[in-house]
Each structure stands twice: as C-alpha cells, then as structure tokens.
Amino acid sequence: MGLFAPMHPLPVLLLAGLLATGCALLPAAQDGSAPEKAKPKFTSPPKPKREQAVPGPVIEPVAVFTGKVVLVNAPLKYVVIEGVIGRLPPVDLSLNVYRDGQKVGGVIVSNQSRGANFAADISVGEARVGDTVRSD
C-alpha cells in the first residue's frame, strides 16, 4: 500500500459526526465572540452557615504529689518518702509535711529516687515516720 492509500468511509464518517455533534453542543455567542461557559439552569439555595461551637474550658488534672514519710535522718536533715511508682515529683519541688491534718514542716525533693521512694531535704519544721507529704 502506498502513502495515499484509500481510507474506509466508515471511520471518516464517524469522525465527522463526532466533530459536528461536539460543535453543536457548545452554545453560540450572540455577538460572534468566543462562547461563554454554560450556566446551570437550576441551583439550590445556599445553605446557611453553621455557627461554630465555642469550645468549653480545658480541664487539666491537678498534679498533686502525695506520699508517706518512711525514714527520717534528723542529723542530716533529710527524709525518704514512699510515693507512687511512675509518679514521682520533679526535683526541687517543695512539699508540705502534715501530721494529723496539721502542717508541721516542709521538704524539697532531691534527685535520689528508687522505685516509688524518693528523698527530700527538710527545709522547714520537722518530719516523723508516718507523716503525710503532699504538694498543695
């Protein structure tokens, strides 16, 4: 077959039909300018905007550290406090010492700890074995 082989009439007719159909679907401009995009005939009314809910206050748990005095070294002015495993207070935190509901002293947490026990230096007052220690 040569360069100018005769074409079958069916593909040529299909191509011509598609081109004619595509051109007929475009809206013609009234003034001869380029056609504009077709606008939809039916539109739904705009939905009212929902009012955004005001977020409530953020409630954070109070980090209260509690424990019980299990050892007192009065000459070196330190105590060992039994707290809760995995919930030890940070170093240099001031804790109050209570006996029978009355504040009797204050301690400052040091960096020595093992398990649920931690050491604290006596800063004010006194402490005895069995006293309650907590942050207020």
Backbone as JSON, one array per atom type, in Angstrom:
{
  "sequence": "MGLFAPMHPLPVLLLAGLLATGCALLPAAQDGSAPEKAKPKFTSPPKPKREQAVPGPVIEPVAVFTGKVVLVNAPLKYVVIEGVIGRLPPVDLSLNVYRDGQKVGGVIVSNQSRGANFAADISVGEARVGDTVRSD",
  "N": [[0.84, -1.17, 0.0], [0.44, 2.2, -0.62], [1.5, 5.57, 0.1], [-0.71, 7.2, -0.11], [-3.07, 5.65, 0.51], [-6.34, 4.43, -0.04], [-8.91, 5.42, 2.2], [-11.15, 3.91, 4.48], [-14.6, 4.56, 4.34], [-16.2, 4.5, 6.63], [-14.78, 5.1, 9.18], [-14.13, 7.74, 8.64], [-16.62, 8.97, 8.37], [-17.63, 8.59, 10.97], [-15.83, 10.12, 12.51], [-16.34, 12.69, 11.45], [-18.99, 12.97, 12.22], [-18.76, 12.99, 15.03], [-17.31, 15.35, 15.43], [-19.11, 17.24, 14.45], [-21.25, 16.91, 16.2], [-20.07, 17.62, 18.64], [-19.51, 20.35, 18.22], [-22.06, 21.34, 17.93], [-23.1, 21.17, 20.47], [-21.93, 23.16, 21.96], [-22.71, 26.38, 23.21], [-23.61, 29.03, 21.11], [-22.19, 32.25, 20.75], [-23.86, 35.37, 20.98], [-22.91, 37.75, 19.9], [-20.87, 37.02, 18.23], [-18.49, 36.62, 19.49], [-16.18, 34.66, 21.53], [-17.56, 31.63, 22.85], [-19.31, 31.56, 25.99], [-19.04, 29.92, 29.2], [-21.46, 27.47, 29.92], [-24.24, 28.14, 31.99], [-25.68, 26.67, 34.89], [-29.11, 25.66, 34.91], [-30.81, 25.19, 37.09], [-30.42, 25.96, 40.44], [-29.59, 25.23, 43.8], [-30.74, 26.73, 46.83], [-28.43, 28.67, 48.79], [-26.87, 27.07, 51.52], [-27.41, 27.74, 54.95], [-24.81, 28.99, 57.02], [-23.3, 27.08, 59.53], [-23.17, 27.87, 62.94], [-20.17, 28.1, 64.63], [-19.3, 25.98, 67.24], [-18.55, 27.07, 70.47], [-15.61, 26.22, 72.01], [-15.43, 24.41, 75.07], [-14.1, 24.99, 78.39], [-10.74, 23.93, 78.98], [-10.0, 21.21, 80.86], [-7.66, 20.34, 83.11], [-6.01, 17.8, 84.89], [-5.16, 18.13, 88.32], [-1.88, 18.18, 89.4], [-1.1, 16.65, 91.99], [1.13, 15.63, 94.33], [1.52, 13.0, 96.5], [2.54, 11.33, 99.47], [4.17, 9.21, 101.92], [6.06, 9.54, 104.83], [8.79, 7.45, 105.33], [11.28, 7.13, 106.4], [13.44, 8.94, 108.51], [16.17, 11.09, 108.78], [17.37, 12.91, 111.02], [19.84, 14.23, 111.88], [21.18, 14.71, 109.41], [19.23, 16.0, 108.1], [17.23, 14.99, 106.2], [14.61, 13.16, 104.53], [13.03, 10.05, 103.63], [10.6, 9.34, 101.32], [7.69, 7.5, 100.61], [6.17, 7.16, 97.63], [4.17, 6.99, 94.71], [4.61, 4.52, 92.27], [6.11, 5.43, 89.24], [5.08, 7.95, 89.33], [6.57, 10.17, 90.37], [7.55, 13.19, 92.04], [8.88, 16.21, 90.5], [12.36, 17.2, 90.65], [13.49, 19.52, 93.14], [10.98, 20.41, 93.86], [8.77, 21.86, 96.18], [7.36, 20.39, 99.01], [4.75, 19.88, 101.4], [4.65, 18.88, 104.83], [2.49, 16.95, 106.75], [0.86, 16.24, 109.82], [-1.58, 14.54, 111.44], [-3.45, 16.13, 110.07], [-2.47, 18.7, 110.41], [-0.15, 21.15, 109.37], [3.26, 20.57, 109.66], [5.78, 20.92, 108.72], [8.18, 21.37, 106.0], [9.52, 20.11, 102.94], [12.05, 19.66, 100.39], [12.24, 18.22, 97.28], [14.79, 15.98, 96.38], [17.26, 14.66, 94.03], [17.52, 11.9, 94.35], [16.13, 8.76, 93.92], [14.28, 5.7, 94.04], [12.46, 3.25, 92.64], [9.31, 3.54, 94.01], [10.06, 5.21, 95.97], [11.47, 8.27, 97.17], [13.92, 10.79, 97.97], [14.04, 13.65, 100.13], [14.98, 16.91, 101.2], [14.82, 18.31, 104.43], [13.4, 21.38, 104.91], [11.91, 23.19, 106.41], [10.6, 23.21, 109.68], [9.65, 20.02, 111.05], [9.8, 16.42, 110.6], [8.29, 13.21, 110.9], [8.33, 9.61, 110.99], [5.66, 8.23, 109.23], [4.27, 10.56, 108.8], [2.3, 12.53, 106.54], [2.97, 13.58, 103.24], [2.57, 16.1, 100.87], [1.93, 17.96, 97.83], [0.74, 21.24, 97.6]],
  "CA": [[0.0, 0.0, 0.0], [1.24, 3.39, -0.77], [1.33, 6.66, 1.05], [-2.07, 7.7, -0.23], [-3.97, 4.51, 0.41], [-7.74, 4.86, 0.15], [-9.42, 5.21, 3.55], [-12.51, 3.37, 4.55], [-15.5, 5.68, 4.57], [-16.86, 4.44, 7.94], [-14.1, 5.91, 10.2], [-14.19, 9.16, 8.28], [-17.96, 9.44, 8.7], [-17.75, 8.65, 12.44], [-15.06, 11.28, 12.97], [-17.07, 13.89, 11.05], [-20.19, 13.04, 13.05], [-18.37, 13.4, 16.39], [-16.95, 16.77, 15.4], [-20.34, 18.03, 14.26], [-22.03, 16.83, 17.43], [-19.37, 18.4, 19.67], [-19.67, 21.76, 17.94], [-23.47, 21.7, 18.1], [-23.43, 21.24, 21.9], [-21.42, 24.41, 22.53], [-23.63, 27.49, 22.94], [-23.04, 30.05, 20.23], [-22.24, 33.59, 21.3], [-24.78, 36.23, 20.23], [-22.21, 38.81, 19.18], [-19.78, 36.47, 17.43], [-17.28, 36.43, 20.3], [-15.99, 33.29, 22.0], [-18.69, 31.2, 23.67], [-19.11, 31.55, 27.44], [-19.4, 28.66, 29.84], [-22.89, 27.32, 30.16], [-24.62, 28.28, 33.38], [-26.71, 25.7, 35.23], [-30.45, 26.23, 34.92], [-31.4, 25.1, 38.42], [-29.45, 26.0, 41.54], [-30.22, 25.11, 45.11], [-30.44, 27.92, 47.64], [-27.24, 28.45, 49.62], [-27.14, 26.55, 52.86], [-26.95, 28.67, 55.99], [-23.58, 28.55, 57.68], [-23.49, 26.65, 60.92], [-22.38, 28.62, 63.91], [-19.15, 27.25, 65.22], [-19.48, 25.8, 68.67], [-17.48, 27.61, 71.29], [-15.06, 25.12, 72.82], [-15.52, 24.57, 76.51], [-12.8, 25.15, 79.06], [-9.9, 22.75, 79.04], [-9.84, 20.79, 82.25], [-6.44, 19.57, 83.3], [-5.95, 17.26, 86.24], [-4.21, 18.77, 89.22], [-0.76, 17.28, 89.67], [-0.84, 16.65, 93.43], [2.0, 14.53, 94.72], [1.33, 12.62, 97.9], [3.39, 10.24, 99.92], [4.24, 8.98, 103.37], [7.45, 9.5, 105.31], [9.14, 6.11, 105.79], [12.56, 7.19, 107.1], [13.87, 10.3, 108.84], [17.54, 11.25, 109.25], [17.35, 14.25, 111.59], [21.13, 14.93, 111.85], [21.5, 15.14, 108.04], [18.05, 16.76, 107.67], [16.55, 14.5, 105.01], [13.62, 12.11, 104.75], [12.7, 9.2, 102.49], [9.14, 9.36, 101.18], [7.14, 6.48, 99.73], [5.14, 7.75, 96.77], [3.52, 6.08, 93.79], [5.53, 4.14, 91.2], [5.87, 6.11, 87.98], [4.51, 9.28, 89.55], [7.43, 10.87, 91.33], [7.56, 14.64, 91.81], [10.13, 16.71, 89.91], [13.41, 17.65, 91.58], [13.37, 20.88, 93.67], [9.6, 20.76, 94.17], [8.52, 21.98, 97.63], [6.23, 19.62, 99.51], [4.41, 20.16, 102.79], [4.56, 17.71, 105.71], [1.31, 17.06, 107.6], [0.65, 15.23, 110.86], [-2.94, 14.67, 111.98], [-4.13, 17.22, 109.39], [-1.82, 19.97, 110.67], [1.14, 21.31, 108.71], [4.34, 20.59, 110.67], [7.08, 21.17, 108.11], [8.29, 21.41, 104.55], [10.69, 19.43, 102.38], [12.33, 19.94, 98.98], [12.57, 16.95, 96.64], [16.13, 15.88, 95.81], [17.26, 13.82, 92.83], [17.66, 10.48, 94.66], [14.87, 8.02, 93.96], [14.36, 4.28, 93.69], [11.1, 2.7, 92.63], [8.31, 4.51, 94.43], [10.63, 6.01, 97.06], [12.34, 9.38, 96.79], [14.48, 11.53, 99.09], [13.77, 15.09, 100.17], [15.68, 17.62, 102.26], [13.94, 19.04, 105.34], [13.71, 22.81, 104.8], [11.2, 23.93, 107.45], [9.89, 22.39, 110.66], [10.14, 18.68, 111.33], [9.08, 15.3, 109.98], [8.39, 11.94, 111.61], [7.86, 8.46, 110.22], [4.21, 8.14, 109.23], [3.68, 11.84, 108.39], [1.85, 12.63, 105.14], [3.64, 14.63, 102.48], [1.85, 16.37, 99.63], [2.09, 19.29, 97.25], [-0.53, 21.99, 97.68]],
  "C": [[0.88, 1.23, 0.0], [0.91, 4.42, 0.29], [-0.11, 7.18, 1.04], [-3.06, 6.57, -0.43], [-5.39, 4.99, 0.64], [-8.22, 4.49, 1.54], [-10.82, 4.62, 3.48], [-13.45, 4.51, 4.89], [-16.12, 5.67, 5.97], [-16.11, 5.25, 9.01], [-14.16, 7.39, 9.9], [-15.56, 9.73, 8.63], [-18.16, 9.55, 10.21], [-17.02, 9.86, 13.01], [-15.79, 12.57, 12.64], [-18.32, 14.06, 11.9], [-19.87, 13.49, 14.47], [-18.02, 14.88, 16.42], [-18.18, 17.65, 15.27], [-21.17, 18.04, 15.53], [-21.39, 17.68, 18.53], [-19.54, 19.88, 19.45], [-21.1, 22.21, 18.17], [-23.82, 21.85, 19.58], [-22.93, 22.52, 22.54], [-22.39, 25.53, 22.23], [-22.93, 28.53, 22.08], [-23.2, 31.41, 20.88], [-23.11, 34.46, 20.41], [-24.03, 37.23, 19.36], [-21.02, 38.31, 18.38], [-18.49, 36.28, 18.22], [-17.2, 34.99, 20.75], [-17.15, 32.89, 22.9], [-18.32, 31.2, 25.16], [-19.49, 30.18, 27.99], [-20.89, 28.62, 30.11], [-23.18, 27.41, 31.64], [-25.69, 27.25, 33.69], [-28.07, 26.39, 35.33], [-31.05, 26.25, 36.31], [-30.29, 25.12, 39.46], [-30.21, 25.89, 42.84], [-29.87, 26.36, 45.92], [-29.22, 27.64, 48.52], [-27.63, 28.0, 51.02], [-26.65, 27.56, 53.89], [-25.72, 28.09, 56.69], [-23.91, 28.17, 59.13], [-22.63, 27.53, 61.82], [-21.39, 27.66, 64.55], [-19.35, 27.19, 66.73], [-18.27, 26.36, 69.41], [-16.92, 26.49, 72.14], [-15.15, 25.44, 74.31], [-14.14, 24.73, 77.13], [-12.04, 23.82, 79.07], [-9.66, 22.42, 80.5], [-8.61, 19.9, 82.34], [-6.41, 19.04, 84.72], [-4.87, 17.98, 87.06], [-3.12, 17.76, 89.56], [-0.4, 17.39, 91.16], [0.0, 15.42, 93.73], [1.78, 14.26, 96.19], [2.26, 11.46, 98.22], [3.38, 10.15, 101.43], [5.7, 8.88, 103.76], [7.72, 8.11, 105.86], [10.47, 6.07, 106.52], [12.92, 8.65, 107.33], [15.31, 10.24, 109.32], [17.65, 12.7, 109.72], [18.71, 14.94, 111.55], [21.5, 15.45, 110.45], [20.33, 15.88, 107.38], [17.5, 16.31, 106.31], [15.58, 13.41, 105.41], [13.52, 11.28, 103.47], [11.18, 9.08, 102.48], [8.72, 8.26, 100.22], [6.0, 7.12, 98.95], [4.47, 6.67, 95.94], [4.49, 5.78, 92.66], [5.13, 4.84, 89.91], [5.28, 7.5, 88.13], [5.28, 10.02, 90.61], [7.44, 12.36, 91.01], [8.89, 15.07, 91.19], [11.1, 17.2, 90.99], [13.19, 19.13, 91.9], [11.93, 21.34, 93.91], [9.44, 20.82, 95.69], [7.26, 21.22, 97.99], [6.0, 19.98, 100.96], [4.26, 18.85, 103.56], [3.4, 17.94, 106.67], [1.28, 15.91, 108.6], [-0.7, 15.52, 111.49], [-3.67, 15.88, 111.38], [-3.5, 18.59, 109.59], [-0.47, 20.02, 109.97], [2.23, 21.46, 109.76], [5.7, 20.87, 110.05], [7.0, 21.22, 106.6], [9.57, 20.74, 104.1], [10.84, 19.84, 100.91], [12.87, 18.65, 98.37], [13.99, 17.01, 96.08], [16.11, 14.89, 94.66], [17.46, 12.34, 93.1], [16.28, 9.83, 94.7], [15.14, 6.58, 93.55], [12.96, 3.71, 93.78], [10.09, 3.78, 92.96], [8.83, 5.42, 95.53], [11.52, 7.12, 96.52], [12.78, 10.11, 98.05], [14.12, 13.0, 98.97], [14.51, 15.69, 101.36], [14.67, 18.39, 103.11], [14.34, 20.51, 105.28], [13.08, 23.62, 105.93], [10.56, 22.93, 108.39], [10.52, 21.03, 110.86], [9.32, 17.65, 110.57], [9.31, 14.06, 110.81], [7.92, 10.84, 110.68], [6.34, 8.39, 110.37], [3.53, 9.45, 108.83], [3.3, 11.77, 106.9], [2.56, 13.79, 104.47], [2.84, 14.83, 101.2], [2.17, 17.79, 99.12], [0.74, 19.97, 97.28], [-0.55, 23.08, 96.65]]
}
